[in-house]
Amino acid sequence: MKTLNFLFKDCVEKYSDRPFLQEKIKDKYVSLSFNETQTRAYDFAAGLLALGIEKGDRISLLSEGRNNWVIAELGIFHAGAVNVPLSVKLAEPEEIRFRVEHSGSRMVIVSKNQVKKVRAVVSELKSLEKIILFDNIEKSSENEITFDEVVSLGQTYLKENFSKFEERWKSIQESDYANICYTSGTTADPKGIILTHRNYSANIEQSLSLFHIPETWITLLILPWDHAFAHSCGIYTLMSCGASLAAIKVGDSPMETLKNIPINIKETKPDFLMSVPALSKNFKKNIEKGISDKGKVVEWLFNTGLKIGYTYNGNGWNKGKGLKPLLKPIYSLFDSIIFKKVREGFGGNLKYYIGGGALLDIELQRFFAAIGIPIYQGYGLTEAAPVISANNPNGFKMGSSGKIVKYLELKICDDKGNSLPVGEKGEIVVRGENVMAGYWKNDEATAETIKNGWLYTGDMGYVDTDGFLYVLGRFKSLLIADDGEKFSPEGIEEAFVANSPIIEQCMLYNNQNPYTVCLVYPNKEALKRYAVSQKIDFSTDDGIKQLLKHIELEINQYRTGEKFSSLFPQRWLPSSITILPEGFTEDNQLLNSTLKMVRGKIIASNKNIIDYLYTPESKNIQNSRNVVTLKNILKL
């Protein structure tokens, strides 16, 4: 039986006293063994049974990552119920209300930092019977109960009904639902992705066909724990290997929690980390700032070592081949002098990142590979539980999304569903036991996405002759020229941001127009620093125009004859650039919970600006609109 319940049982028997979950209590990390985790999960599961939870019932879980997050989910599974994990980044009460109501959740488990969101809509939730409070805070109604009280109910229940409890958790089948994971709902109501026990256990097997995780390893799970990526590659893959999982110390605010990440990394000394591009960019910026602060000599050593590392590593697949071995001694010298010290900032044990969530700029991959912490970019989607492919220590090619996992069929299809040969671009289509059961209460969307067992991802890509998958972006986000040719903008956008300190965010647009345009939100502080270094007075219009010209020159580096001219086809580079008055954030709903741009909303909210970008005046970046906008930004 390949359910998560039996997987957990096998792991407890195999790794009983080994540490599994780690959480910072006061000033140090404290571990829970596999045995202790099982005891607590069983107690909580039995408490749910005492409260009347039936097989197949849904329970929502809204909390930051912590030991009890895993214990609660395991408890839900052992009670025969379905977990509906909710993102802590959901800001609007309506977003909570829809998911809890649509899933028909009978209960919500919630942390003290998130409980206000649930209480704000509790009167509208007809199916909701109980709110289970992770923390011992003051209750607001008789329908609230603490996690500890549920555990106590469970302990009493097990004394008299252990056989009933055992019968319940063993009755769960591979095809039974484990999670309903809701999409961000950027264009319509969010869809509930149904993942079964077998979807998860299959994806664990698939993921481990590419990675070996020793039982002595530990990771700090930085990603939101409700994500399928964190589930499969974090919680359950580590569980199956007997390795350890540590949680970030939760602060009283998201910013406080964010500040805890570098501290907790040093404390836990992770062997690998899971990351998304936004986190990787922040790590890179922090590393570069730390090096810059140490003075010109250290900065020279670092940059020289990077150049040597770039040459030695090549694209990863050809690392150390040809004449590259000649560079190894000097690269090793720079590694011992400077890169090793950079790695010590990550605890000293970090071997690699596993990257997902969105396309990762190749320059970021080159950077981290050179400092000795490669980012093994992967690809997947929640509907596939989620891993489809990944680079790994045995197969790494920068710019790709890696080798396809074992026990999964993948084909590239044209718009009629016909398979295409190696090297040709089309839609990525997969079939395997990790493919979701469907969308909750949405047969129409299920039928559009799964056809004859094949999952149509909606992503464009191709497989090269070495078996590496290249993901080129969502079909819905493609640039479309006036002659019908299509191109994914994501790689260009990532490169603009990664290679220019003054470009904080950008989005390209072309919907059957004569040329592509670019929406830019600048990095205010970096732009001010540049102005000071160049003695530019940015309080004047002339000074602002000089800064606008500098932004244009940064983008012109990708044009013929310039530094990055070989990276992208010239026709897709922007002919017109506008400066946006505000950036894309989760608060203004222009970024989703995985920090991806919500293109439809960005286009809709900037329609007038986009229309202006197709006028002759806009082609001069120093136009009056940009002057006024940038001046206002720098005044803030």
QUINOR-V880211 format. One record per residue. N is the residue number from 0. RES is the residue in one letter. SS is DSSP state (H for helix, E for strand, L for the rest). D_CENTER is the distance of its C-alpha to the mean C-alpha in Angstrom with 2 decimals. Layout:
# QUINOR-V880211
N&RES&SS&D_CENTER + N&RES&SS&D_CENTER
This chain:
# QUINOR-V880211
0&M&L&30.36 + 1&K&L&26.65 + 2&T&L&25.32 + 3&L&H&22.94 + 4&N&H&26.06 + 5&F&H&28.04 + 6&L&H&25.23 + 7&F&H&25.14 + 8&K&H&28.96 + 9&D&H&29.18 + 10&C&H&26.80 + 11&V&H&28.86 + 12&E&H&32.01 + 13&K&H&30.79 + 14&Y&H&29.08 + 15&S&L&30.92 + 16&D&L&31.37 + 17&R&L&28.37 + 18&P&E&25.82 + 19&F&E&22.76 + 20&L&E&21.23 + 21&Q&E&21.52 + 22&E&E&21.58 + 23&K&E&23.21 + 24&I&E&26.47 + 25&K&L&28.33 + 26&D&L&28.22 + 27&K&E&27.15 + 28&Y&E&24.79 + 29&V&E&26.49 + 30&S&E&25.80 + 31&L&E&26.29 + 32&S&E&27.60 + 33&F&H&26.92 + 34&N&H&30.32 + 35&E&H&29.67 + 36&T&H&26.36 + 37&Q&H&28.32 + 38&T&H&31.11 + 39&R&H&28.96 + 40&A&H&27.01 + 41&Y&H&30.41 + 42&D&H&31.91 + 43&F&H&29.24 + 44&A&H&29.42 + 45&A&H&33.20 + 46&G&H&32.96 + 47&L&H&31.12 + 48&L&H&33.94 + 49&A&H&36.47 + 50&L&L&34.97 + 51&G&L&35.51 + 52&I&L&32.14 + 53&E&L&32.90 + 54&K&L&31.23 + 55&G&L&28.63 + 56&D&L&28.30 + 57&R&E&24.97 + 58&I&E&23.73 + 59&S&E&20.85 + 60&L&E&18.89 + 61&L&E&17.65 + 62&S&L&17.01 + 63&E&L&15.11 + 64&G&L&14.55 + 65&R&L&18.06 + 66&N&H&20.43 + 67&N&H&21.73 + 68&W&H&18.42 + 69&V&H&18.81 + 70&I&H&22.58 + 71&A&H&22.42 + 72&E&H&20.36 + 73&L&H&22.71 + 74&G&H&25.55 + 75&I&H&24.58 + 76&F&H&24.49 + 77&H&H&27.82 + 78&A&L&29.33 + 79&G&L&28.58 + 80&A&L&26.36 + 81&V&E&22.99 + 82&N&E&20.05 + 83&V&E&18.38 + 84&P&E&15.28 + 85&L&E&14.75 + 86&S&L&12.16 + 87&V&L&13.86 + 88&K&L&12.82 + 89&L&L&15.31 + 90&A&L&18.16 + 91&E&L&20.96 + 92&P&H&23.22 + 93&E&H&23.49 + 94&E&H&19.83 + 95&I&H&20.56 + 96&R&H&23.97 + 97&F&H&22.94 + 98&R&H&20.52 + 99&V&H&23.00 + 100&E&H&25.92 + 101&H&H&24.61 + 102&S&H&23.61 + 103&G&L&26.97 + 104&S&L&25.66 + 105&R&L&28.72 + 106&M&E&27.05 + 107&V&E&24.16 + 108&I&E&23.10 + 109&V&E&22.02 + 110&S&L&21.81 + 111&K&L&24.20 + 112&N&L&21.68 + 113&Q&L&20.74 + 114&V&H&24.17 + 115&K&H&25.51 + 116&K&H&23.18 + 117&V&H&24.63 + 118&R&H&28.15 + 119&A&L&28.10 + 120&V&L&28.00 + 121&V&H&29.62 + 122&S&H&32.92 + 123&E&H&31.39 + 124&L&L&29.86 + 125&K&L&32.72 + 126&S&L&31.10 + 127&L&L&29.90 + 128&E&L&32.32 + 129&K&E&30.75 + 130&I&E&28.24 + 131&I&E&27.47 + 132&L&E&26.89 + 133&F&L&24.94 + 134&D&L&26.95 + 135&N&L&30.72 + 136&I&L&31.05 + 137&E&L&33.83 + 138&K&L&33.78 + 139&S&L&34.35 + 140&S&L&35.89 + 141&E&L&37.40 + 142&N&L&34.45 + 143&E&E&32.27 + 144&I&E&32.30 + 145&T&E&30.63 + 146&F&H&28.55 + 147&D&H&31.40 + 148&E&H&33.93 + 149&V&H&32.16 + 150&V&H&32.16 + 151&S&H&35.86 + 152&L&H&36.62 + 153&G&H&34.98 + 154&Q&H&37.07 + 155&T&H&40.18 + 156&Y&H&39.17 + 157&L&H&38.67 + 158&K&H&42.15 + 159&E&H&43.78 + 160&N&H&41.32 + 161&F&H&39.51 + 162&S&H&40.62 + 163&K&H&39.24 + 164&F&H&35.84 + 165&E&H&35.88 + 166&E&H&37.00 + 167&R&H&34.12 + 168&W&H&31.23 + 169&K&H&32.96 + 170&S&L&33.51 + 171&I&L&29.84 + 172&Q&L&29.51 + 173&E&L&26.82 + 174&S&L&26.70 + 175&D&L&26.29 + 176&Y&E&23.22 + 177&A&E&20.75 + 178&N&E&18.07 + 179&I&E&17.98 + 180&C&E&14.42 + 181&Y&E&14.73 + 182&T&L&13.10 + 183&S&L&12.76 + 184&G&L&16.33 + 185&T&L&16.33 + 186&T&L&19.58 + 187&A&L&21.26 + 188&D&L&21.11 + 189&P&L&17.85 + 190&K&L&18.29 + 191&G&E&18.19 + 192&I&E&16.86 + 193&I&E&19.23 + 194&L&E&18.19 + 195&T&E&21.23 + 196&H&H&21.98 + 197&R&H&22.68 + 198&N&H&19.45 + 199&Y&H&17.68 + 200&S&H&20.50 + 201&A&H&20.70 + 202&N&H&17.09 + 203&I&H&17.72 + 204&E&H&20.81 + 205&Q&H&19.14 + 206&S&H&16.46 + 207&L&L&19.34 + 208&S&L&21.32 + 209&L&L&19.32 + 210&F&L&18.69 + 211&H&L&21.30 + 212&I&L&20.35 + 213&P&L&23.61 + 214&E&L&24.41 + 215&T&L&24.95 + 216&W&L&21.34 + 217&I&E&19.07 + 218&T&E&15.45 + 219&L&E&14.27 + 220&L&L&11.31 + 221&I&L&9.48 + 222&L&L&6.38 + 223&P&L&8.00 + 224&W&L&10.30 + 225&D&L&10.71 + 226&H&L&7.66 + 227&A&H&9.38 + 228&F&H&7.19 + 229&A&H&8.33 + 230&H&H&11.59 + 231&S&H&12.66 + 232&C&H&11.57 + 233&G&H&12.02 + 234&I&H&14.73 + 235&Y&H&16.78 + 236&T&H&16.69 + 237&L&H&17.76 + 238&M&H&20.25 + 239&S&H&21.77 + 240&C&H&22.31 + 241&G&L&23.79 + 242&A&L&21.35 + 243&S&E&20.26 + 244&L&E&17.30 + 245&A&E&17.45 + 246&A&L&16.17 + 247&I&L&15.85 + 248&K&L&19.11 + 249&V&L&18.68 + 250&G&L&20.66 + 251&D&L&22.64 + 252&S&L&20.25 + 253&P&H&16.57 + 254&M&H&17.91 + 255&E&H&19.83 + 256&T&H&16.93 + 257&L&H&15.04 + 258&K&H&18.32 + 259&N&H&18.48 + 260&I&H&15.55 + 261&P&H&17.80 + 262&I&H&20.68 + 263&N&H&19.07 + 264&I&H&17.89 + 265&K&H&21.56 + 266&E&H&22.81 + 267&T&H&20.89 + 268&K&L&21.05 + 269&P&L&18.07 + 270&D&L&18.68 + 271&F&E&15.11 + 272&L&E&11.72 + 273&M&E&8.17 + 274&S&E&6.19 + 275&V&E&4.24 + 276&P&H&7.50 + 277&A&H&8.35 + 278&L&H&8.65 + 279&S&H&10.44 + 280&K&H&12.69 + 281&N&H&13.64 + 282&F&H&14.54 + 283&K&H&16.58 + 284&K&H&18.33 + 285&N&H&19.25 + 286&I&H&20.63 + 287&E&H&22.62 + 288&K&H&23.97 + 289&G&H&25.05 + 290&I&H&26.83 + 291&S&H&28.46 + 292&D&H&29.77 + 293&K&L&31.60 + 294&G&L&33.84 + 295&K&H&34.83 + 296&V&H&35.76 + 297&V&H&32.46 + 298&E&H&30.64 + 299&W&H&32.93 + 300&L&H&32.40 + 301&F&H&28.60 + 302&N&H&28.69 + 303&T&H&31.38 + 304&G&H&29.49 + 305&L&H&26.42 + 306&K&H&28.73 + 307&I&H&30.27 + 308&G&H&26.95 + 309&Y&H&25.82 + 310&T&H&29.11 + 311&Y&H&29.17 + 312&N&H&25.68 + 313&G&L&26.19 + 314&N&L&23.39 + 315&G&L&22.73 + 316&W&L&24.64 + 317&N&L&27.86 + 318&K&L&27.32 + 319&G&L&30.77 + 320&K&L&32.65 + 321&G&L&35.74 + 322&L&L&36.98 + 323&K&H&33.72 + 324&P&H&35.11 + 325&L&H&37.54 + 326&L&H&34.75 + 327&K&H&33.57 + 328&P&H&36.09 + 329&I&H&35.38 + 330&Y&H&31.59 + 331&S&H&32.04 + 332&L&H&34.20 + 333&F&H&31.65 + 334&D&H&29.05 + 335&S&H&31.46 + 336&I&H&32.48 + 337&I&H&29.23 + 338&F&H&25.97 + 339&K&H&26.73 + 340&K&H&27.05 + 341&V&H&23.67 + 342&R&H&22.17 + 343&E&H&24.26 + 344&G&L&22.21 + 345&F&L&19.35 + 346&G&L&21.91 + 347&G&L&23.63 + 348&N&L&22.30 + 349&L&L&18.92 + 350&K&L&19.20 + 351&Y&E&15.87 + 352&Y&E&12.13 + 353&I&E&10.21 + 354&G&E&7.74 + 355&G&E&5.56 + 356&G&L&3.83 + 357&A&L&7.13 + 358&L&L&10.40 + 359&L&L&11.07 + 360&D&L&14.52 + 361&I&H&17.08 + 362&E&H&18.61 + 363&L&H&15.65 + 364&Q&H&15.97 + 365&R&H&19.72 + 366&F&H&19.50 + 367&F&H&17.60 + 368&A&H&19.69 + 369&A&H&22.77 + 370&I&L&22.24 + 371&G&L&21.83 + 372&I&L&18.14 + 373&P&E&16.89 + 374&I&E&13.29 + 375&Y&E&13.42 + 376&Q&E&11.30 + 377&G&E&10.78 + 378&Y&E&10.66 + 379&G&E&10.55 + 380&L&E&10.38 + 381&T&H&11.03 + 382&E&H&14.65 + 383&A&H&14.83 + 384&A&L&13.53 + 385&P&E&11.24 + 386&V&E&12.20 + 387&I&E&14.68 + 388&S&E&14.98 + 389&A&E&14.09 + 390&N&L&15.97 + 391&N&E&17.58 + 392&P&L&20.53 + 393&N&L&22.99 + 394&G&E&21.67 + 395&F&L&19.87 + 396&K&L&20.28 + 397&M&L&18.51 + 398&G&L&17.48 + 399&S&L&17.00 + 400&S&L&14.33 + 401&G&L&16.77 + 402&K&E&19.20 + 403&I&E&19.08 + 404&V&L&19.06 + 405&K&L&22.52 + 406&Y&L&23.82 + 407&L&L&22.09 + 408&E&E&23.92 + 409&L&E&22.43 + 410&K&E&24.41 + 411&I&E&24.21 + 412&C&E&26.24 + 413&D&L&28.14 + 414&D&L&28.44 + 415&K&L&31.12 + 416&G&L&29.15 + 417&N&L&31.06 + 418&S&E&29.53 + 419&L&L&29.42 + 420&P&L&30.44 + 421&V&L&28.46 + 422&G&L&27.33 + 423&E&L&27.56 + 424&K&L&24.78 + 425&G&E&24.04 + 426&E&E&21.74 + 427&I&E&19.70 + 428&V&E&21.22 + 429&V&E&20.79 + 430&R&E&22.84 + 431&G&L&22.54 + 432&E&L&22.62 + 433&N&L&18.86 + 434&V&L&19.23 + 435&M&L&19.07 + 436&A&L&22.41 + 437&G&E&21.90 + 438&Y&E&21.10 + 439&W&L&22.79 + 440&K&L&26.03 + 441&N&L&25.23 + 442&D&H&27.30 + 443&E&H&27.43 + 444&A&H&23.70 + 445&T&H&23.72 + 446&A&H&26.67 + 447&E&H&25.11 + 448&T&H&22.01 + 449&I&E&23.71 + 450&K&E&27.05 + 451&N&L&29.18 + 452&G&L&26.32 + 453&W&E&24.23 + 454&L&E&20.80 + 455&Y&E&20.75 + 456&T&E&17.17 + 457&G&E&18.12 + 458&D&E&16.60 + 459&M&E&19.13 + 460&G&E&19.54 + 461&Y&E&22.14 + 462&V&E&22.99 + 463&D&L&25.10 + 464&T&L&28.22 + 465&D&L&26.54 + 466&G&L&24.26 + 467&F&E&20.99 + 468&L&E&18.82 + 469&Y&E&18.05 + 470&V&E&15.71 + 471&L&E&17.19 + 472&G&E&15.31 + 473&R&E&15.91 + 474&F&H&19.63 + 475&K&H&19.49 + 476&S&H&18.32 + 477&L&L&20.90 + 478&L&E&23.59 + 479&I&E&26.94 + 480&A&E&30.11 + 481&D&L&33.51 + 482&D&L&34.58 + 483&G&L&31.74 + 484&E&L&29.84 + 485&K&E&26.03 + 486&F&E&23.32 + 487&S&L&19.56 + 488&P&L&18.99 + 489&E&H&15.42 + 490&G&H&16.70 + 491&I&H&19.43 + 492&E&H&17.39 + 493&E&H&15.06 + 494&A&H&18.37 + 495&F&H&20.14 + 496&V&H&17.70 + 497&A&H&17.30 + 498&N&H&21.06 + 499&S&L&22.49 + 500&P&L&22.38 + 501&I&L&23.94 + 502&I&E&21.44 + 503&E&E&18.68 + 504&Q&E&17.36 + 505&C&E&18.93 + 506&M&E&19.09 + 507&L&E&21.60 + 508&Y&E&23.72 + 509&N&L&26.41 + 510&N&E&27.65 + 511&Q&E&30.82 + 512&N&E&32.09 + 513&P&L&34.19 + 514&Y&L&31.52 + 515&T&L&27.91 + 516&V&E&27.23 + 517&C&E&24.64 + 518&L&E&23.45 + 519&V&E&22.79 + 520&Y&E&21.99 + 521&P&E&23.32 + 522&N&L&22.53 + 523&K&H&25.62 + 524&E&H&26.24 + 525&A&H&25.90 + 526&L&H&28.23 + 527&K&H&30.70 + 528&R&H&30.75 + 529&Y&H&31.52 + 530&A&H&34.24 + 531&V&H&35.82 + 532&S&H&35.83 + 533&Q&L&37.53 + 534&K&L&39.80 + 535&I&L&38.63 + 536&D&L&39.70 + 537&F&L&36.82 + 538&S&L&39.02 + 539&T&L&40.99 + 540&D&H&40.33 + 541&D&H&41.25 + 542&G&H&38.71 + 543&I&H&35.95 + 544&K&H&37.01 + 545&Q&H&36.75 + 546&L&H&33.14 + 547&L&H&32.36 + 548&K&H&34.04 + 549&H&H&31.89 + 550&I&H&28.66 + 551&E&H&30.32 + 552&L&H&31.27 + 553&E&H&27.70 + 554&I&H&26.80 + 555&N&H&30.12 + 556&Q&L&29.10 + 557&Y&L&27.71 + 558&R&L&31.12 + 559&T&L&33.88 + 560&G&L&35.35 + 561&E&L&32.65 + 562&K&L&30.24 + 563&F&L&27.30 + 564&S&L&29.56 + 565&S&L&28.72 + 566&L&L&24.98 + 567&F&L&25.24 + 568&P&L&28.11 + 569&Q&H&30.14 + 570&R&H&30.51 + 571&W&H&26.90 + 572&L&L&27.07 + 573&P&L&27.74 + 574&S&L&31.39 + 575&S&E&30.88 + 576&I&E&28.61 + 577&T&E&28.32 + 578&I&E&27.17 + 579&L&L&25.32 + 580&P&L&26.61 + 581&E&L&23.24 + 582&G&L&19.62 + 583&F&L&16.71 + 584&T&L&15.41 + 585&E&L&14.17 + 586&D&L&17.82 + 587&N&L&19.32 + 588&Q&L&16.83 + 589&L&L&16.16 + 590&L&E&12.40 + 591&N&L&10.59 + 592&S&L&8.59 + 593&T&L&5.15 + 594&L&L&7.65 + 595&K&L&8.86 + 596&M&E&12.64 + 597&V&L&14.70 + 598&R&H&17.35 + 599&G&H&19.97 + 600&K&H&20.20 + 601&I&H&20.27 + 602&I&H&23.05 + 603&A&H&24.90 + 604&S&H&24.92 + 605&N&L&26.05 + 606&K&H&28.51 + 607&N&H&31.49 + 608&I&H&29.87 + 609&I&H&28.84 + 610&D&H&32.41 + 611&Y&H&33.78 + 612&L&L&31.85 + 613&Y&L&34.08 + 614&T&L&37.26 + 615&P&H&39.26 + 616&E&H&38.98 + 617&S&H&35.19 + 618&K&H&35.36 + 619&N&L&36.69 + 620&I&L&33.75 + 621&Q&L&36.38 + 622&N&L&37.17 + 623&S&H&38.17 + 624&R&H&35.07 + 625&N&H&32.78 + 626&V&H&35.33 + 627&V&H&35.37 + 628&T&H&31.59 + 629&L&H&30.92 + 630&K&H&33.90 + 631&N&H&32.58 + 632&I&H&29.13 + 633&L&H&30.92 + 634&K&H&33.24 + 635&L&L&30.53
